[in-house]
Amino acid sequence: MPVGRRPPPSIDRGDLMGRLARVLPAAEIALALPVLERIAELKAVRGAVVVAHNYQVPLITAGTADFVGDSLAMARFAAACDAPVIVVCGVHFMAETVKLLCPGKSVLSPNPLAGCSLAASVTAADVRALRARNPGAPVIAYVNTSAAVKAESDICCTSANAAAVAVSLRTSRVIMVPDRHLAGFVARQTGLDVVSHAGECEVHVKYTGADVDAYRDEVGAVVLAHPECPADVQDRADFVGSTGAMAEYLGVHRPRRVLLLTECSMADNVAVLHPEIEFLKPCNLCSHMKSITLDGVMRVLEEPGNRIEIDPSLADRARRPIERMLAL
């Protein structure tokens, strides 16, 4: 489920200032308004839509994005809309996933060098080696992987549906790449033998169980953790789930104080939607996500470039595990 909502077709300065007042200084919002208005103008000229990940800053998610969600939700929205041009405010594997589901559209990245520590932790050769060591075990590729890794896999998953995908394969042993903490979460949820890879997210592994205990004891906050966090963090959290599941939990339960153990901007974006909830720190920034900027969005629309291209033979193989997941 998306964390954000579609903004109006042009920038309503008063509305935007009001919605972002809790998370940004008024001067910062005012400085960004000319760029936001220029982006709105360019989107209309190009027939473009902007999709943004939950970890993007509020000026992008609330100010210019037509859709905000996780990487797969972004790709599904892009495929379903009729826009010929898609600007992806997310890291490179996210733009690839959009292109895989939108092969006939022009998919643009504000910064094609925006990488991901988790996606970079596994290669196609790693997947082939895991298969050789575990004959007969199907490979589940987290969507946080490159097209090349997806092409070597049997089915994809998200953090929201990873356990359900594993169970759907009707086997006692599966291989899951690349995140070892998500693999452990799935093993605990399902009782399956999950063969994992050594990958992890540089943002989520900074949290510790001791951090959770200290904050809960001091402020009595409800703790929500992403399954990419280490097991000791998951064990101490009140809720473990994907970014979309976290947003749904907050919408239903409306706790007074919350500690979100995920990327910082997630808390800022949800705070825009739920001003009645107090969101506490710590949080960790993803430098890769923050390399996507409003200026980058404007530039890629002014002179369309940074097009995401995937070799058709690779794309066909990489698309199949995504489609298999979507068919469940």
VMD Tcl script that draws the C-alpha trace (Angstrom):
set ca {
  {0.00 0.00 0.00}
  {1.29 3.51 -0.77}
  {2.28 5.84 2.02}
  {1.47 8.97 0.02}
  {-1.29 10.28 -2.15}
  {-1.51 11.91 -5.55}
  {-0.87 15.66 -5.34}
  {-2.97 18.17 -7.27}
  {-1.96 18.74 -10.92}
  {-0.44 22.13 -10.03}
  {1.28 23.23 -6.85}
  {-1.07 24.62 -4.22}
  {1.45 26.57 -2.20}
  {-0.72 26.99 0.87}
  {-1.72 23.34 0.98}
  {1.84 22.12 0.56}
  {3.18 24.49 3.22}
  {0.48 23.32 5.61}
  {1.10 19.60 5.04}
  {4.87 19.84 5.36}
  {5.01 22.34 8.22}
  {5.55 19.60 10.79}
  {8.59 18.07 9.10}
  {10.29 20.95 7.28}
  {11.07 24.62 8.01}
  {8.89 27.06 6.07}
  {11.96 28.63 4.47}
  {13.08 25.29 3.02}
  {9.65 24.66 1.52}
  {9.52 28.19 0.07}
  {12.94 27.78 -1.56}
  {11.78 24.57 -3.25}
  {8.51 25.94 -4.62}
  {9.93 27.32 -7.92}
  {11.50 23.92 -8.68}
  {8.29 22.09 -7.78}
  {6.28 24.38 -10.05}
  {8.75 23.88 -12.89}
  {8.49 20.10 -12.46}
  {4.69 20.31 -12.56}
  {4.92 22.26 -15.81}
  {7.37 19.78 -17.36}
  {5.27 16.78 -16.32}
  {2.32 18.26 -18.21}
  {4.43 18.96 -21.29}
  {6.06 15.49 -21.34}
  {2.98 13.52 -20.29}
  {5.09 12.19 -17.43}
  {4.31 10.79 -14.02}
  {6.68 10.61 -11.06}
  {6.75 7.54 -8.84}
  {8.63 7.77 -5.56}
  {9.76 5.31 -2.94}
  {8.70 5.67 0.68}
  {12.29 6.59 1.58}
  {12.35 9.74 -0.54}
  {12.20 13.12 1.20}
  {8.81 14.80 1.76}
  {9.47 17.52 -0.82}
  {9.52 14.74 -3.42}
  {6.79 12.49 -2.00}
  {4.34 15.26 -1.12}
  {5.50 17.89 -3.57}
  {5.80 16.17 -6.93}
  {5.15 12.41 -6.80}
  {2.03 11.01 -8.44}
  {2.47 7.82 -6.47}
  {4.41 6.86 -3.35}
  {5.00 3.29 -2.23}
  {7.45 0.42 -2.14}
  {9.45 -0.62 -5.19}
  {6.93 -3.13 -6.52}
  {3.94 -0.88 -5.92}
  {5.75 1.86 -7.85}
  {6.26 -0.49 -10.79}
  {2.66 -1.70 -10.75}
  {1.34 1.86 -10.70}
  {3.62 2.80 -13.59}
  {2.45 -0.20 -15.63}
  {-1.23 0.57 -14.99}
  {-1.13 4.29 -15.79}
  {-1.35 5.61 -19.34}
  {1.62 7.99 -19.11}
  {4.32 7.37 -21.75}
  {7.11 8.72 -19.49}
  {7.86 7.49 -15.98}
  {10.36 9.26 -13.69}
  {11.50 6.92 -10.92}
  {12.55 8.56 -7.66}
  {14.31 5.56 -6.24}
  {17.55 3.64 -6.61}
  {18.66 1.84 -9.76}
  {17.08 -1.58 -9.16}
  {13.73 0.17 -8.64}
  {14.01 1.90 -12.00}
  {14.90 -1.47 -13.57}
  {11.83 -3.07 -12.01}
  {9.64 -0.32 -13.43}
  {11.19 -0.85 -16.86}
  {10.63 -4.61 -16.65}
  {6.90 -4.05 -16.10}
  {6.73 -1.11 -18.54}
  {8.85 -2.25 -21.51}
  {7.10 0.10 -23.93}
  {7.47 3.23 -21.81}
  {10.32 5.67 -21.41}
  {11.64 5.15 -17.88}
  {13.92 7.90 -16.58}
  {16.13 8.08 -13.50}
  {17.10 11.41 -11.91}
  {20.36 9.71 -10.89}
  {21.24 6.40 -12.59}
  {24.23 6.05 -10.24}
  {21.96 5.73 -7.20}
  {22.82 2.25 -6.00}
  {21.77 -0.03 -3.15}
  {24.03 -1.86 -0.72}
  {21.61 -4.77 -0.55}
  {21.16 -5.17 -4.30}
  {24.93 -4.89 -4.77}
  {25.54 -7.72 -2.30}
  {24.45 -10.48 -4.71}
  {25.30 -11.32 -8.32}
  {23.92 -13.70 -10.90}
  {26.97 -15.90 -10.32}
  {26.13 -16.06 -6.60}
  {22.66 -17.36 -7.44}
  {24.05 -20.02 -9.77}
  {26.48 -21.13 -7.05}
  {23.67 -21.38 -4.48}
  {21.67 -23.53 -6.91}
  {24.63 -25.83 -7.45}
  {25.04 -26.32 -3.68}
  {21.31 -26.84 -3.12}
  {20.00 -28.86 -6.07}
  {16.25 -28.75 -6.48}
  {15.68 -25.80 -4.15}
  {13.81 -22.93 -5.85}
  {15.30 -19.46 -5.73}
  {13.31 -16.53 -4.36}
  {14.77 -13.15 -5.29}
  {13.83 -10.17 -3.18}
  {12.74 -7.33 -5.46}
  {15.76 -5.44 -4.08}
  {17.97 -7.10 -6.69}
  {19.25 -6.35 -10.16}
  {17.57 -7.57 -13.32}
  {20.49 -9.97 -13.81}
  {19.80 -11.63 -10.44}
  {16.07 -11.77 -11.06}
  {16.78 -13.51 -14.38}
  {18.52 -16.35 -12.50}
  {15.62 -16.78 -10.04}
  {12.34 -18.68 -9.99}
  {10.11 -16.12 -8.32}
  {10.37 -12.72 -6.70}
  {9.08 -11.47 -3.37}
  {8.67 -8.27 -1.43}
  {9.13 -7.79 2.30}
  {5.32 -7.81 2.54}
  {4.72 -11.15 0.81}
  {8.01 -13.03 1.32}
  {6.53 -15.65 3.67}
  {3.51 -16.23 1.44}
  {5.73 -16.62 -1.62}
  {7.92 -19.17 0.14}
  {4.91 -21.23 1.24}
  {3.42 -21.09 -2.26}
  {6.37 -23.07 -3.63}
  {5.22 -26.18 -1.69}
  {8.68 -27.36 -0.79}
  {10.52 -27.72 2.50}
  {13.67 -25.89 1.38}
  {14.03 -22.62 -0.52}
  {16.89 -20.32 -1.40}
  {16.31 -16.63 -0.66}
  {18.58 -13.81 -1.82}
  {20.05 -11.45 -0.91}
  {18.93 -10.31 2.57}
  {19.87 -12.73 5.33}
  {17.66 -11.02 7.90}
  {14.56 -11.23 5.70}
  {15.43 -14.89 5.05}
  {15.57 -15.50 8.80}
  {12.24 -13.74 9.25}
  {10.66 -16.00 6.62}
  {12.16 -19.11 8.22}
  {10.68 -18.17 11.59}
  {7.32 -17.33 10.08}
  {6.98 -20.48 7.98}
  {9.14 -23.18 9.57}
  {10.81 -23.78 6.21}
  {14.50 -24.43 5.67}
  {15.56 -21.13 4.10}
  {19.03 -21.07 2.59}
  {20.22 -17.48 2.79}
  {22.88 -15.31 1.23}
  {25.16 -13.01 3.24}
  {23.58 -9.77 2.03}
  {22.14 -7.07 4.25}
  {20.99 -3.45 4.08}
  {23.51 -0.96 5.42}
  {20.69 1.16 6.87}
  {18.70 -1.48 8.73}
  {21.64 -3.35 10.26}
  {22.62 -0.26 12.25}
  {19.73 -0.91 14.64}
  {20.23 -3.19 17.64}
  {18.00 -4.87 20.17}
  {19.62 -2.78 22.90}
  {18.48 0.38 21.07}
  {14.91 -0.89 21.10}
  {14.98 -1.71 24.82}
  {16.47 1.66 25.72}
  {13.90 3.66 23.81}
  {10.94 1.61 24.97}
  {12.04 1.89 28.62}
  {12.64 5.62 28.37}
  {9.65 6.85 26.38}
  {7.19 3.96 26.16}
  {6.96 4.08 22.37}
  {5.42 1.44 20.13}
  {8.24 -0.06 18.06}
  {7.79 -0.97 14.40}
  {10.68 -2.71 12.63}
  {11.39 -3.66 9.05}
  {12.25 -7.34 8.43}
  {15.61 -6.25 7.03}
  {16.57 -5.42 10.64}
  {18.58 -8.03 12.59}
  {16.71 -10.78 14.43}
  {17.27 -9.28 17.90}
  {15.54 -6.09 16.74}
  {12.64 -8.01 15.23}
  {12.23 -10.03 18.43}
  {11.89 -6.88 20.55}
  {9.60 -4.95 18.18}
  {5.84 -4.67 18.68}
  {5.31 -5.13 14.94}
  {7.54 -6.32 12.09}
  {6.53 -5.60 8.52}
  {7.14 -3.87 5.23}
  {6.92 -0.11 4.82}
  {3.38 -0.48 3.51}
  {2.41 -2.74 6.41}
  {3.86 -0.20 8.86}
  {1.73 2.54 7.33}
  {-1.37 0.36 7.56}
  {-0.62 -0.49 11.20}
  {-0.33 3.19 12.09}
  {-3.54 4.04 10.27}
  {-5.46 1.38 12.17}
  {-3.92 1.57 15.67}
  {-2.92 5.27 15.86}
  {-0.40 4.84 18.72}
  {0.55 8.03 20.54}
  {4.32 7.53 20.24}
  {6.11 5.47 17.62}
  {9.65 4.41 16.89}
  {10.01 3.39 13.23}
  {13.12 1.26 12.71}
  {13.65 1.89 9.03}
  {14.97 4.70 6.82}
  {14.46 8.22 8.21}
  {12.26 9.65 5.50}
  {9.65 6.95 6.08}
  {8.88 8.55 9.46}
  {8.73 12.02 7.91}
  {6.34 10.88 5.18}
  {4.02 9.08 7.58}
  {4.14 12.07 9.95}
  {2.69 14.19 7.15}
  {-0.30 11.83 7.01}
  {-0.63 11.34 10.79}
  {0.12 14.62 12.60}
  {-1.47 13.19 15.75}
  {1.34 10.62 16.15}
  {4.68 11.53 17.71}
  {7.51 9.93 15.75}
  {10.73 9.44 17.70}
  {14.33 9.00 16.64}
  {16.80 7.33 16.10}
  {16.61 6.81 12.41}
  {19.18 6.06 9.75}
  {19.53 7.79 6.39}
  {20.12 5.98 3.11}
  {22.71 8.04 1.22}
  {21.74 6.27 -2.01}
  {18.09 7.35 -1.73}
  {19.16 10.87 -0.84}
  {21.14 11.13 -4.07}
  {17.75 11.55 -5.79}
  {16.95 15.27 -5.67}
  {14.31 17.69 -6.88}
  {16.90 19.32 -9.14}
  {17.62 15.90 -10.62}
  {13.92 15.33 -11.33}
  {13.69 18.73 -13.01}
  {16.80 18.16 -15.13}
  {15.73 14.73 -16.37}
  {12.41 16.22 -17.50}
  {13.97 19.30 -19.11}
  {16.33 17.21 -21.22}
  {15.04 13.63 -21.08}
  {18.01 11.35 -20.56}
  {19.17 8.73 -18.13}
  {16.83 6.26 -19.80}
  {16.75 2.83 -18.26}
  {17.45 0.16 -20.87}
  {17.62 -3.60 -20.31}
  {18.75 -6.11 -22.91}
  {15.52 -7.71 -24.23}
  {16.73 -11.28 -23.73}
  {17.67 -10.54 -20.12}
  {14.47 -8.57 -19.57}
  {12.31 -11.49 -20.68}
  {13.96 -13.79 -18.15}
  {13.92 -11.19 -15.36}
  {10.25 -10.37 -15.92}
  {9.05 -13.96 -15.48}
  {9.79 -14.28 -11.72}
  {8.05 -10.95 -11.11}
  {4.99 -12.06 -13.09}
  {4.97 -15.40 -11.26}
  {4.83 -13.54 -7.95}
  {2.08 -11.22 -9.18}
  {0.02 -14.22 -10.27}
  {-0.19 -15.61 -6.72}
}
mol new
graphics top color blue
foreach p $ca { graphics top sphere $p radius 0.5 }
foreach p [lrange $ca 0 end-1] q [lrange $ca 1 end] { graphics top cylinder $p $q radius 0.2 }
display resetview
